[in-house]
């Protein structure tokens, strides 16, 4: 199994597989906004914005082993299709369901912002969404990456050669879910039914700091 825990250890999730389907470094505004918000919620005053976020992608077969009461789901807007699991005990960012890009068989794990054990080593497939990086961070974030790089993502890029075949292959393969495991959608629906959504819009209410990413000018 691949074992995902939050930073304080109260929430633990098990994936049935140890082999990542692929690995990406993401530079998008959405991911950076979530991590900036999570840092604020945890009382940290600084998040190093646009540093490139390391993510592995696993088959959608998982279960919550402990701390289910600490798992919440965050949407950047009420209509967002990208759903992110965070641990409210320490505001670690754990994983993402993105049906628009990944489909229902793949789950993204934020390996930089939670603890991961048991996953096999995986080379970085590509760095994506460099278009979102502000000009004053381009050299630090983009120029230092030596692998395949993409200004945009699959929605805007007709051929995403290092990534698209891998995603399509994973989407088309049969997903075998062992006894005791289920899909991330099952976990989301149960959690949202009990606790509702967390929306980033709340971050701007009641005089709270606006969502301004450090170094994004």
FINU-462199 format. One record per residue: residue in one letter; x, y, z of N, C-alpha, C in turn. Coordinates in nm, 3 decimals, always signed. Example, Ala and Ser with C-alpha at 12.3 -4.5 7.8 and 13.67 -1.06 7.14 Angstrom:
2
('A' (+1.319 -0.569 +0.780) (+1.230 -0.450 +0.780) (+1.320 -0.330 +0.780))
('S' (+1.285 -0.225 +0.708) (+1.367 -0.106 +0.714) (+1.290 +0.003 +0.787))
***
This chain:
217
('X' (+0.083 -0.120 +0.000) (+0.000 +0.000 +0.000) (+0.087 +0.125 +0.000))
('X' (+0.029 +0.235 -0.048) (+0.085 +0.367 -0.028) (+0.007 +0.431 +0.087))
('X' (+0.079 +0.480 +0.187) (+0.015 +0.537 +0.306) (+0.035 +0.688 +0.304))
('X' (-0.076 +0.760 +0.307) (-0.075 +0.907 +0.310) (-0.121 +0.952 +0.447))
('X' (-0.042 +1.036 +0.514) (-0.085 +1.092 +0.642) (-0.072 +1.244 +0.637))
('X' (-0.154 +1.310 +0.718) (-0.138 +1.454 +0.733) (-0.011 +1.480 +0.813))
('X' (+0.025 +1.605 +0.827) (+0.152 +1.638 +0.891) (+0.155 +1.610 +1.040))
('X' (+0.039 +1.612 +1.105) (+0.037 +1.584 +1.249) (+0.006 +1.437 +1.278))
('X' (-0.034 +1.360 +1.176) (-0.054 +1.217 +1.192) (-0.194 +1.174 +1.233))
('X' (-0.287 +1.267 +1.249) (-0.422 +1.230 +1.293) (-0.507 +1.170 +1.182))
('X' (-0.476 +1.204 +1.056) (-0.551 +1.153 +0.941) (-0.460 +1.062 +0.859))
('X' (-0.508 +0.942 +0.827) (-0.429 +0.847 +0.750) (-0.517 +0.783 +0.642))
('X' (-0.465 +0.782 +0.520) (-0.536 +0.725 +0.405) (-0.446 +0.622 +0.338))
('X' (-0.503 +0.508 +0.300) (-0.427 +0.402 +0.233) (-0.473 +0.390 +0.088))
('X' (-0.377 +0.386 -0.004) (-0.404 +0.353 -0.144) (-0.367 +0.206 -0.166))
('X' (-0.444 +0.137 -0.250) (-0.419 -0.006 -0.271) (-0.292 -0.032 -0.350))
('X' (-0.244 +0.067 -0.425) (-0.126 +0.050 -0.509) (-0.004 +0.121 -0.449))
('X' (+0.114 +0.079 -0.490) (+0.238 +0.149 -0.453) (+0.304 +0.213 -0.574))
('X' (+0.249 +0.190 -0.693) (+0.313 +0.235 -0.817) (+0.243 +0.358 -0.874))
('X' (+0.306 +0.475 -0.871) (+0.245 +0.592 -0.934) (+0.228 +0.572 -1.084))
('X' (+0.119 +0.626 -1.138) (+0.097 +0.623 -1.282) (+0.188 +0.722 -1.353))
('X' (+0.211 +0.838 -1.290) (+0.304 +0.938 -1.340) (+0.324 +1.043 -1.232))
('X' (+0.410 +1.139 -1.259) (+0.443 +1.242 -1.162) (+0.461 +1.375 -1.234))
('X' (+0.402 +1.482 -1.181) (+0.409 +1.613 -1.242) (+0.452 +1.718 -1.140))
('X' (+0.515 +1.824 -1.189) (+0.537 +1.945 -1.110) (+0.438 +2.049 -1.160))
('X' (+0.348 +2.093 -1.073) (+0.239 +2.183 -1.113) (+0.267 +2.325 -1.066))
('X' (+0.245 +2.421 -1.156) (+0.268 +2.562 -1.125) (+0.139 +2.644 -1.132))
('X' (+0.023 +2.578 -1.130) (-0.102 +2.650 -1.157) (-0.146 +2.737 -1.039))
('X' (-0.226 +2.838 -1.073) (-0.279 +2.929 -0.972) (-0.366 +2.857 -0.870))
('X' (-0.445 +2.759 -0.914) (-0.536 +2.688 -0.824) (-0.460 +2.621 -0.711))
('X' (-0.358 +2.545 -0.746) (-0.282 +2.473 -0.644) (-0.213 +2.569 -0.548))
('X' (-0.155 +2.676 -0.603) (-0.087 +2.773 -0.518) (-0.185 +2.845 -0.426))
('X' (-0.304 +2.876 -0.475) (-0.404 +2.943 -0.392) (-0.447 +2.855 -0.276))
('X' (-0.468 +2.725 -0.302) (-0.508 +2.634 -0.195) (-0.401 +2.626 -0.087))
('X' (-0.276 +2.617 -0.127) (-0.168 +2.604 -0.028) (-0.148 +2.733 +0.049))
('X' (-0.169 +2.846 -0.016) (-0.162 +2.975 +0.053) (-0.273 +2.983 +0.158))
('X' (-0.394 +2.941 +0.118) (-0.508 +2.940 +0.211) (-0.482 +2.846 +0.329))
('X' (-0.429 +2.726 +0.299) (-0.403 +2.628 +0.405) (-0.300 +2.680 +0.503))
('X' (-0.198 +2.748 +0.453) (-0.097 +2.807 +0.542) (-0.161 +2.911 +0.634))
('X' (-0.248 +2.993 +0.577) (-0.318 +3.094 +0.657) (-0.407 +3.030 +0.762))
('X' (-0.480 +2.924 +0.724) (-0.568 +2.857 +0.818) (-0.490 +2.793 +0.934))
('X' (-0.368 +2.753 +0.907) (-0.287 +2.688 +1.010) (-0.205 +2.789 +1.090))
('X' (-0.225 +2.918 +1.062) (-0.155 +3.021 +1.138) (-0.017 +3.054 +1.088))
('X' (+0.020 +2.997 +0.971) (+0.149 +3.033 +0.913) (+0.130 +3.159 +0.830))
('X' (+0.226 +3.249 +0.836) (+0.208 +3.379 +0.773) (+0.269 +3.385 +0.634))
('X' (+0.344 +3.283 +0.593) (+0.410 +3.289 +0.464) (+0.405 +3.155 +0.394))
('X' (+0.369 +3.160 +0.269) (+0.379 +3.042 +0.183) (+0.464 +3.080 +0.062))
('X' (+0.567 +3.005 +0.030) (+0.653 +3.040 -0.083) (+0.583 +3.014 -0.216))
('X' (+0.509 +3.112 -0.262) (+0.422 +3.094 -0.377) (+0.499 +3.060 -0.503))
('X' (+0.435 +2.978 -0.587) (+0.488 +2.943 -0.718) (+0.628 +2.886 -0.710))
('X' (+0.640 +2.782 -0.629) (+0.768 +2.713 -0.624) (+0.766 +2.584 -0.705))
('X' (+0.651 +2.552 -0.764) (+0.636 +2.425 -0.834) (+0.599 +2.318 -0.734))
('X' (+0.485 +2.255 -0.750) (+0.430 +2.163 -0.650) (+0.442 +2.019 -0.702))
('X' (+0.509 +1.935 -0.626) (+0.535 +1.797 -0.665) (+0.411 +1.712 -0.640))
('X' (+0.368 +1.638 -0.744) (+0.247 +1.558 -0.733) (+0.268 +1.421 -0.797))
('X' (+0.222 +1.317 -0.728) (+0.217 +1.185 -0.790) (+0.070 +1.149 -0.813))
('X' (+0.047 +1.060 -0.910) (-0.088 +1.024 -0.952) (-0.105 +0.874 -0.937))
('X' (-0.203 +0.833 -0.856) (-0.225 +0.694 -0.822) (-0.362 +0.646 -0.870))
('X' (-0.374 +0.514 -0.885) (-0.505 +0.457 -0.920) (-0.605 +0.488 -0.809))
('X' (-0.730 +0.509 -0.850) (-0.836 +0.552 -0.760) (-0.892 +0.433 -0.681))
('X' (-0.813 +0.386 -0.587) (-0.853 +0.277 -0.498) (-0.792 +0.305 -0.362))
('X' (-0.873 +0.351 -0.268) (-0.820 +0.400 -0.142) (-0.923 +0.385 -0.030))
('X' (-0.878 +0.407 +0.093) (-0.967 +0.405 +0.208) (-0.909 +0.494 +0.316))
('X' (-0.996 +0.550 +0.399) (-0.952 +0.629 +0.514) (-0.930 +0.533 +0.630))
('X' (-0.806 +0.523 +0.676) (-0.771 +0.429 +0.782) (-0.798 +0.486 +0.921))
('X' (-0.781 +0.617 +0.937) (-0.812 +0.681 +1.066) (-0.826 +0.831 +1.044))
('X' (-0.897 +0.895 +1.137) (-0.910 +1.040 +1.135) (-1.006 +1.095 +1.033))
('X' (-1.106 +1.015 +0.995) (-1.201 +1.059 +0.893) (-1.268 +1.191 +0.929))
('X' (-1.284 +1.217 +1.059) (-1.349 +1.340 +1.102) (-1.266 +1.464 +1.072))
('X' (-1.137 +1.446 +1.042) (-1.049 +1.558 +1.011) (-1.040 +1.588 +0.861))
('X' (-1.103 +1.506 +0.778) (-1.093 +1.524 +0.634) (-1.205 +1.615 +0.583))
('X' (-1.168 +1.719 +0.512) (-1.264 +1.809 +0.450) (-1.228 +1.829 +0.303))
('X' (-1.326 +1.877 +0.226) (-1.308 +1.896 +0.082) (-1.324 +2.042 +0.046))
('X' (-1.226 +2.095 -0.025) (-1.216 +2.237 -0.055) (-1.243 +2.261 -0.203))
('X' (-1.324 +2.365 -0.230) (-1.346 +2.409 -0.368) (-1.305 +2.556 -0.377))
('X' (-1.232 +2.590 -0.482) (-1.191 +2.730 -0.500) (-1.312 +2.818 -0.523))
('X' (-1.409 +2.768 -0.598) (-1.538 +2.835 -0.615) (-1.647 +2.730 -0.599))
('X' (-1.770 +2.771 -0.577) (-1.878 +2.672 -0.564) (-1.893 +2.582 -0.685))
('X' (-1.851 +2.630 -0.804) (-1.867 +2.551 -0.927) (-1.740 +2.479 -0.969))
('X' (-1.640 +2.479 -0.885) (-1.513 +2.417 -0.921) (-1.528 +2.267 -0.946))
('X' (-1.457 +2.216 -1.048) (-1.457 +2.072 -1.074) (-1.335 +2.005 -1.011))
('X' (-1.244 +2.084 -0.958) (-1.123 +2.031 -0.896) (-1.144 +2.028 -0.744))
('X' (-1.154 +1.909 -0.687) (-1.191 +1.892 -0.547) (-1.068 +1.846 -0.468))
('X' (-1.037 +1.915 -0.359) (-0.913 +1.893 -0.286) (-0.939 +1.851 -0.142))
('X' (-0.875 +1.743 -0.101) (-0.889 +1.693 +0.035) (-0.782 +1.753 +0.125))
('X' (-0.825 +1.815 +0.235) (-0.731 +1.872 +0.332) (-0.764 +1.818 +0.471))
('X' (-0.663 +1.819 +0.556) (-0.679 +1.775 +0.695) (-0.696 +1.898 +0.783))
('X' (-0.812 +1.912 +0.844) (-0.837 +2.032 +0.924) (-0.763 +2.032 +1.057))
('X' (-0.704 +1.918 +1.095) (-0.625 +1.914 +1.218) (-0.495 +1.993 +1.204))
('X' (-0.436 +1.994 +1.083) (-0.309 +2.066 +1.063) (-0.305 +2.136 +0.928))
('X' (-0.414 +2.131 +0.853) (-0.427 +2.191 +0.721) (-0.317 +2.147 +0.625))
('X' (-0.291 +2.016 +0.626) (-0.210 +1.955 +0.521) (-0.300 +1.936 +0.398))
('X' (-0.241 +1.953 +0.280) (-0.311 +1.924 +0.155) (-0.273 +1.784 +0.113))
('X' (-0.373 +1.696 +0.098) (-0.344 +1.556 +0.074) (-0.362 +1.515 -0.072))
('X' (-0.483 +1.528 -0.124) (-0.504 +1.478 -0.259) (-0.615 +1.554 -0.331))
('X' (-0.626 +1.525 -0.461) (-0.713 +1.600 -0.550) (-0.789 +1.505 -0.641))
('X' (-0.919 +1.530 -0.658) (-0.996 +1.467 -0.765) (-1.021 +1.572 -0.872))
('X' (-0.979 +1.543 -0.995) (-1.000 +1.636 -1.106) (-1.055 +1.557 -1.224))
('X' (-1.187 +1.548 -1.232) (-1.251 +1.467 -1.336) (-1.230 +1.527 -1.475))
('X' (-1.212 +1.659 -1.484) (-1.200 +1.722 -1.616) (-1.071 +1.682 -1.686))
('X' (-0.964 +1.656 -1.612) (-0.835 +1.618 -1.670) (-0.806 +1.471 -1.647))
('X' (-0.825 +1.425 -1.525) (-0.779 +1.291 -1.487) (-0.884 +1.182 -1.509))
('X' (-1.012 +1.219 -1.508) (-1.116 +1.119 -1.515) (-1.136 +1.051 -1.381))
('X' (-1.220 +0.947 -1.376) (-1.258 +0.887 -1.247) (-1.163 +0.781 -1.195))
('X' (-1.055 +0.751 -1.266) (-0.969 +0.640 -1.225) (-0.835 +0.684 -1.167))
('X' (-0.812 +0.816 -1.156) (-0.681 +0.866 -1.114) (-0.699 +0.967 -1.002))
('X' (-0.614 +0.958 -0.900) (-0.614 +1.052 -0.788) (-0.476 +1.118 -0.779))
('X' (-0.474 +1.248 -0.759) (-0.350 +1.325 -0.745) (-0.315 +1.338 -0.596))
('X' (-0.188 +1.319 -0.561) (-0.141 +1.332 -0.423) (-0.037 +1.443 -0.415))
('X' (-0.057 +1.538 -0.325) (+0.037 +1.649 -0.304) (+0.152 +1.603 -0.214))
('X' (+0.254 +1.543 -0.273) (+0.357 +1.481 -0.191) (+0.440 +1.582 -0.111))
('X' (+0.442 +1.708 -0.153) (+0.516 +1.810 -0.079) (+0.444 +1.855 +0.048))
('X' (+0.312 +1.833 +0.056) (+0.235 +1.895 +0.163) (+0.160 +1.795 +0.250))
('X' (+0.201 +1.669 +0.241) (+0.157 +1.566 +0.334) (+0.271 +1.466 +0.345))
('X' (+0.251 +1.357 +0.417) (+0.355 +1.256 +0.433) (+0.316 +1.131 +0.355))
('X' (+0.409 +1.080 +0.276) (+0.383 +0.967 +0.187) (+0.482 +0.856 +0.217))
('X' (+0.429 +0.734 +0.242) (+0.514 +0.618 +0.265) (+0.469 +0.504 +0.174))
('X' (+0.565 +0.430 +0.124) (+0.534 +0.309 +0.049) (+0.526 +0.325 -0.100))
('X' (+0.520 +0.449 -0.151) (+0.511 +0.469 -0.296) (+0.646 +0.443 -0.361))
('X' (+0.643 +0.378 -0.476) (+0.766 +0.354 -0.551) (+0.818 +0.484 -0.611))
('X' (+0.950 +0.489 -0.632) (+1.010 +0.606 -0.694) (+0.958 +0.623 -0.837))
('X' (+0.942 +0.749 -0.878) (+0.887 +0.779 -1.010) (+0.953 +0.906 -1.063))
('X' (+1.005 +0.899 -1.184) (+1.065 +1.018 -1.245) (+0.957 +1.121 -1.279))
('X' (+0.995 +1.249 -1.275) (+0.901 +1.355 -1.311) (+0.871 +1.349 -1.460))
('X' (+0.741 +1.343 -1.494) (+0.699 +1.335 -1.633) (+0.709 +1.471 -1.701))
('X' (+0.666 +1.577 -1.633) (+0.667 +1.710 -1.693) (+0.638 +1.815 -1.587))
('X' (+0.669 +1.941 -1.619) (+0.626 +2.055 -1.540) (+0.519 +2.128 -1.620))
('X' (+0.407 +2.161 -1.554) (+0.289 +2.208 -1.627) (+0.239 +2.342 -1.575))
('X' (+0.160 +2.410 -1.660) (+0.096 +2.537 -1.629) (+0.197 +2.646 -1.594))
('X' (+0.307 +2.651 -1.668) (+0.405 +2.757 -1.642) (+0.348 +2.896 -1.674))
('X' (+0.242 +2.900 -1.755) (+0.180 +3.029 -1.789) (+0.129 +3.102 -1.665))
('X' (+0.098 +3.029 -1.558) (+0.043 +3.091 -1.437) (+0.150 +3.155 -1.348))
('X' (+0.276 +3.126 -1.372) (+0.382 +3.178 -1.286) (+0.404 +3.325 -1.317))
('X' (+0.402 +3.415 -1.217) (+0.424 +3.557 -1.242) (+0.565 +3.583 -1.291))
('X' (+0.582 +3.694 -1.362) (+0.709 +3.722 -1.430) (+0.827 +3.728 -1.334))
('X' (+0.803 +3.777 -1.212) (+0.916 +3.789 -1.118) (+0.956 +3.656 -1.056))
('X' (+0.882 +3.549 -1.088) (+0.918 +3.416 -1.037) (+0.958 +3.320 -1.148))
('X' (+0.951 +3.365 -1.274) (+0.976 +3.277 -1.388) (+1.114 +3.211 -1.381))
('X' (+1.216 +3.290 -1.356) (+1.352 +3.234 -1.355) (+1.367 +3.129 -1.246))
('X' (+1.317 +3.158 -1.128) (+1.335 +3.067 -1.015) (+1.257 +2.938 -1.033))
('X' (+1.136 +2.947 -1.088) (+1.049 +2.831 -1.095) (+1.065 +2.754 -1.226))
('X' (+1.065 +2.827 -1.337) (+1.057 +2.761 -1.467) (+1.193 +2.729 -1.527))
('X' (+1.284 +2.825 -1.525) (+1.411 +2.805 -1.595) (+1.495 +2.696 -1.530))
('X' (+1.474 +2.673 -1.401) (+1.556 +2.574 -1.333) (+1.512 +2.430 -1.356))
('X' (+1.395 +2.411 -1.418) (+1.345 +2.275 -1.441) (+1.396 +2.225 -1.576))
('X' (+1.459 +2.108 -1.576) (+1.526 +2.058 -1.696) (+1.443 +1.959 -1.778))
('X' (+1.330 +1.912 -1.724) (+1.249 +1.814 -1.796) (+1.153 +1.880 -1.893))
('X' (+1.058 +1.803 -1.949) (+0.957 +1.858 -2.040) (+0.873 +1.964 -1.970))
('X' (+0.851 +2.074 -2.040) (+0.781 +2.186 -1.979) (+0.666 +2.231 -2.068))
('X' (+0.556 +2.272 -2.004) (+0.438 +2.312 -2.080) (+0.383 +2.442 -2.022))
('X' (+0.368 +2.540 -2.111) (+0.311 +2.667 -2.069) (+0.168 +2.647 -2.020))
('X' (+0.094 +2.561 -2.089) (-0.047 +2.544 -2.056) (-0.072 +2.400 -2.017))
('X' (-0.199 +2.364 -2.005) (-0.237 +2.230 -1.968) (-0.315 +2.162 -2.078))
('X' (-0.371 +2.045 -2.051) (-0.436 +1.967 -2.157) (-0.562 +2.032 -2.211))
('X' (-0.624 +2.122 -2.135) (-0.744 +2.187 -2.188) (-0.710 +2.277 -2.306))
('X' (-0.591 +2.340 -2.304) (-0.554 +2.436 -2.407) (-0.457 +2.379 -2.510))
('X' (-0.391 +2.269 -2.480) (-0.284 +2.218 -2.563) (-0.330 +2.093 -2.638))
('X' (-0.343 +2.099 -2.771) (-0.391 +1.983 -2.846) (-0.306 +1.858 -2.825))
('X' (-0.175 +1.874 -2.823) (-0.086 +1.760 -2.802) (+0.000 +1.788 -2.680))
('X' (-0.016 +1.706 -2.581) (+0.060 +1.719 -2.456) (+0.144 +1.591 -2.447))
('X' (+0.247 +1.577 -2.532) (+0.302 +1.445 -2.564) (+0.357 +1.366 -2.447))
('X' (+0.410 +1.430 -2.346) (+0.470 +1.354 -2.237) (+0.367 +1.304 -2.136))
('X' (+0.246 +1.356 -2.142) (+0.148 +1.330 -2.037) (+0.021 +1.264 -2.089))
('X' (-0.034 +1.315 -2.198) (-0.165 +1.269 -2.245) (-0.172 +1.118 -2.267))
('X' (-0.074 +1.054 -2.334) (-0.087 +0.908 -2.352) (-0.094 +0.832 -2.220))
('X' (-0.020 +0.879 -2.120) (-0.021 +0.814 -1.990) (-0.158 +0.828 -1.923))
('X' (-0.216 +0.947 -1.931) (-0.348 +0.970 -1.873) (-0.453 +0.886 -1.945))
('X' (-0.449 +0.889 -2.077) (-0.547 +0.813 -2.156) (-0.536 +0.664 -2.126))
('X' (-0.414 +0.614 -2.116) (-0.394 +0.472 -2.087) (-0.452 +0.436 -1.950))
('X' (-0.425 +0.521 -1.851) (-0.477 +0.496 -1.715) (-0.628 +0.504 -1.712))
('X' (-0.686 +0.594 -1.792) (-0.831 +0.608 -1.796) (-0.899 +0.488 -1.862))
('X' (-0.828 +0.423 -1.954) (-0.889 +0.314 -2.029) (-0.866 +0.177 -1.965))
('X' (-0.766 +0.165 -1.877) (-0.739 +0.037 -1.813) (-0.847 +0.003 -1.710))
('X' (-0.870 -0.126 -1.692) (-0.964 -0.170 -1.590) (-0.910 -0.138 -1.452))
('X' (-0.993 -0.080 -1.368) (-0.952 -0.047 -1.231) (-1.004 -0.156 -1.138))
('X' (-0.912 -0.226 -1.075) (-0.948 -0.332 -0.981) (-0.940 -0.277 -0.840))
('X' (-1.053 -0.279 -0.770) (-1.060 -0.224 -0.634) (-1.070 -0.340 -0.536))
('X' (-0.967 -0.362 -0.452) (-0.971 -0.474 -0.357) (-1.079 -0.454 -0.251))
('X' (-1.117 -0.561 -0.185) (-1.213 -0.553 -0.075) (-1.162 -0.455 +0.030))
('X' (-1.252 -0.375 +0.080) (-1.216 -0.278 +0.183) (-1.173 -0.144 +0.129))
('X' (-1.151 -0.135 -0.003) (-1.112 -0.009 -0.066) (-1.229 +0.043 -0.150))
('X' (-1.224 +0.172 -0.183) (-1.327 +0.232 -0.265) (-1.270 +0.347 -0.345))
('X' (-1.358 +0.429 -0.401) (-1.314 +0.541 -0.484) (-1.309 +0.670 -0.403))
('X' (-1.235 +0.765 -0.455) (-1.227 +0.895 -0.389) (-1.363 +0.964 -0.391))
('X' (-1.445 +0.936 -0.493) (-1.579 +0.996 -0.498) (-1.665 +0.946 -0.383))
('X' (-1.652 +0.819 -0.345) (-1.726 +0.767 -0.229) (-1.688 +0.843 -0.103))
('X' (-1.556 +0.867 -0.087) (-1.507 +0.939 +0.032) (-1.557 +1.083 +0.032))
('X' (-1.552 +1.148 -0.086) (-1.598 +1.287 -0.096) (-1.746 +1.297 -0.060))
('X' (-1.828 +1.210 -0.118) (-1.973 +1.219 -0.095) (-2.009 +1.196 +0.051))
('X' (-1.940 +1.101 +0.115) (-1.967 +1.077 +0.257) (-1.926 +1.197 +0.342))
('X' (-1.809 +1.253 +0.312) (-1.759 +1.367 +0.389) (-1.846 +1.490 +0.371))
('X' (-1.882 +1.519 +0.245) (-1.961 +1.639 +0.217) (-2.101 +1.626 +0.278))
('X' (-2.157 +1.505 +0.276) (-2.289 +1.484 +0.336) (-2.284 +1.516 +0.485))
('X' (-2.172 +1.482 +0.551) (-2.160 +1.504 +0.695) (-2.120 +1.646 +0.730))
('X' (-2.029 +1.705 +0.648) (-1.967 +1.831 +0.690) (-1.982 +1.946 +0.591))
('X' (-2.029 +1.920 +0.469) (-2.040 +2.025 +0.369) (-1.905 +2.055 +0.304))
('X' (-1.907 +2.155 +0.215) (-1.786 +2.198 +0.146) (-1.716 +2.308 +0.222))
('X' (-1.585 +2.318 +0.203) (-1.512 +2.439 +0.239) (-1.485 +2.512 +0.108))
('X' (-1.521 +2.640 +0.101) (-1.499 +2.718 -0.020) (-1.398 +2.828 +0.008))
('X' (-1.305 +2.845 -0.083) (-1.201 +2.946 -0.062) (-1.256 +3.086 -0.055))
('X' (-1.377 +3.106 -0.104) (-1.436 +3.239 -0.097) (-1.445 +3.288 +0.048))
('X' (-1.460 +3.196 +0.141) (-1.467 +3.235 +0.282) (-1.341 +3.310 +0.327))
('X' (-1.233 +3.286 +0.257) (-1.104 +3.347 +0.291) (-1.109 +3.498 +0.278))
('X' (-1.199 +3.549 +0.196) (-1.208 +3.693 +0.172) (-1.313 +3.761 +0.258))
('X' (-1.384 +3.686 +0.338) (-1.495 +3.742 +0.414) (-1.450 +3.793 +0.551))
('X' (-1.533 +3.877 +0.609) (-1.517 +3.919 +0.749) (-1.381 +3.984 +0.777))
('X' (-1.329 +4.057 +0.679) (-1.204 +4.127 +0.702) (-1.081 +4.041 +0.701))
('X' (-1.095 +3.914 +0.662) (-0.979 +3.827 +0.656) (-0.888 +3.869 +0.540))
('X' (-0.761 +3.826 +0.542) (-0.669 +3.865 +0.435) (-0.718 +3.814 +0.300))
('X' (-0.700 +3.892 +0.196) (-0.739 +3.846 +0.062) (-0.644 +3.738 +0.013))
('X' (-0.687 +3.663 -0.088) (-0.600 +3.562 -0.146) (-0.504 +3.631 -0.242))
('X' (-0.391 +3.671 -0.190) (-0.285 +3.731 -0.269) (-0.163 +3.646 -0.249))
('X' (-0.114 +3.584 -0.355) (-0.001 +3.495 -0.342) (+0.128 +3.574 -0.326))
('X' (+0.207 +3.536 -0.227) (+0.334 +3.606 -0.204) (+0.422 +3.598 -0.328))
('X' (+0.472 +3.712 -0.371) (+0.561 +3.712 -0.486) (+0.491 +3.704 -0.618))
('X' (+0.360 +3.734 -0.622) (+0.285 +3.716 -0.746) (+0.269 +3.843 -0.826))
('X' (+0.332 +3.951 -0.785) (+0.320 +4.076 -0.860) (+0.398 +4.069 -0.991))
***
